[in-house]
Amino acid sequence: MLGPAGTQVTLTVTRQGESESLEFIITRARITIASVTGEMKDNGIAYIDINSFGEKTTRERLMLCR
């Protein structure tokens, strides 16, 4: 849920076949996800997975290739 870290949000969940909904209060946190992940394969080929393009993508890709 997007919003300022440290703030709370209430989630209401309804389920098919259930008459009552469930409510959960969660606290937002800042989550950092790398835009690039990867690994070296046995045959010397690098596998690089670009999850999103952003300001740090090139830098993160270069760090994987070192």
Secondary structure by P-SEA (a helix, b strand, c coil): ccccccbbbbbbbbbccccbbbbbbbbbbbbbbbccccccccccbbbbbbcccccaaaaaaaaaac
